[in-house]
Amino acid sequence: MELGNISQPVYGPGLVAPETSTPLLVAMLHGFLQLVQPNDLPIESSGTPVLCYLSFFLSQLLIYELGFLVCAAIGLLFILLVPLVGCCFCCCRL
């Protein structure tokens, strides 16, 4: 399938924190995002077939999203454990 003449996108220098009344909150958010996801998205534009490198791309994408996956796992753990521990404290007091 031929897509025609599609030019490569041109990107700017990067994200700039917006001017807000809460610069400390914006700085904390950018620091958290940089901690969770420090690497760029692993996209390579080569002329090879997509299906040959699908498993390699998925493994690279999982490594790229690892910080978010860990945060989601910790969040799910808290969602499950906090009510369970609260129920044990309320029902099983000694």
N, C-alpha and C positions, 0 to 999 in steps of 0.2 A: 504494500500500500504506500503510495507516494504522497508525501505531505506538501510537496511544493517547496518554494524558497522561503524557509523560516529562518529568520536571523536569530542570533544568540542574544539573550537579554543582557542589558547593561545595568549593573547594580551600583548603588551609591556607596558611600564610605561606611555606613553602618547605622545602628540605632542611636538616637540621641534622646536623652531623657527630656520629657516634655516639661515646660515651665508650669509648675503647679504650686499650690500652697503647702504641699507636704513633700518637700524634697527628701527628707529622711526616709519616708515610706517608699518613694520611688528608688532611692539608692539601695534600700534593703531588698526590694523586689528584683532589681537588676543583679545584685549580688547573689541572691538565691538562684536565679535562672542561670547565671554563669557557673555556679557551683554544681547545679544539677546537670546541665547540658553544656559542657565547655567546648565541644568539638563541632565542626561544621557538618552539614548533612552530606553523607558520602555518595554523591551523584557523579557518575562518570559518563561522559557523552562519547562513547566509542561506537563504531559501526558494527559491533558484534550482535548476534541475536539475543533477544531479551530472555528467552526461556533457558538459555545455557547458563546464564549468570544469575538466575532468580534466587537460588538457594544462597549464593554468596552475598547477593544484595540484601536478602532478608536477615542473614546473620549480621551484616554490617549495620542494618537498620536497628536490630535489637541492641547492639552495642551502643549505637547512637542514642537510643531511647532508654538506656539502662537506668539513668538517674530518675526519670519519671516512673519507670516500672517499680523501682525500689520505694519511691515515695507512695505510690498507689498501694503496694503491698503493706507498708507500715500503716497507711490509713485504713485499709481493710482489717488489719489486725486489731487496731484500736476500736473500730466499729464493732467487731465481734467480741473483744475481750472486756471492754468497759462495762457493757450491760451484764455480762456473765459474772464479773467480779462484784459488781454492785448487787446483783441478785444473791450471790453467796454471802456477802456481808449482811444483807437484810434478812435472809432466811436462815442462815446457819450461824447466828451469833452464839458464842459460848460464854 
